[in-house]
Amino acid sequence: MNPIHNIVTERNDDYLDLLNYAIQIGDEEWQQEILLNLKRLNHSEEWQREWAVTEQLWRQFDRINQQLLSLYDSIRETTDDSSKQRLLEQWWQLKLERISVSRQIQAESLSLNSDCESCR
């Protein structure tokens, strides 16, 4: 399952747990507040934009992984040292790019989680 989907699901589950508790104790004002927050969060344009950015980063991460696998196969198959060196340099460059994308994904995930925490 997609990490962003996990965040949204966990956040919604937490809100539904709170809603169930508010229903049990009969706090109608709190129930309405929880429902409004859920609606706002699940239909927020800002949340959807952040979600789209993170989705794009995950696609880029997957693309880089596919390229790394392809390069790895090429490195194993080549016998020419100069070609192998060139492929290794490409491979290392892709690894650095993957690290950069991973950090961006982590930053986005932290941002989404903190947004989620501020809504509780």
ABEGO torsion letter per residue (X at the ends): XBAAAAAAAAAAAAAAAAAAAAAAAGBAAAAAAAAAAAAAAAABAAAAAAAAAAAAAAAAAAAAAAAAAAAAAAAAABABAAAAAAAAAAAAAAAAAAAAAAAAAAAAAAAAAAAAAAAX
